[in-house]
């Protein structure tokens, strides 16, 4: 289990503060735009609401429209992205 997950399980007050903050963020223009775009991509990929457990993968520098991927791998892969410098 991730350390963040275990922290919020053992600290209910902190979990409630985080959920309150997330609720407010999802109503902002930025939060709404992110959610709308993610849902649109999932619909385009045919995975929205079908219960397959897949999600649209996004990655830095992607020019594609995304690909289906297990959500656990999707979140994990973004942490491994490293910038590559061109050698001229």
C-alpha angles and dihedrals in degrees: 000000000000118000092240091054094048091047094056092044091055095041110052093174091055090046091054092050090051093049091049091051092047091051090055093045093052089059095054121096092252095047092047092048092051092050094046092050093047091050091047092052092047090051091049090051091049096239100105111116098346096111096234092131092235128127136191111269117223124189136177114273094013115157093180126089091250134266134243116265141159107270093233091056091041094060093040095051094060090062092057096055113120127185115248119212119210115235111221 
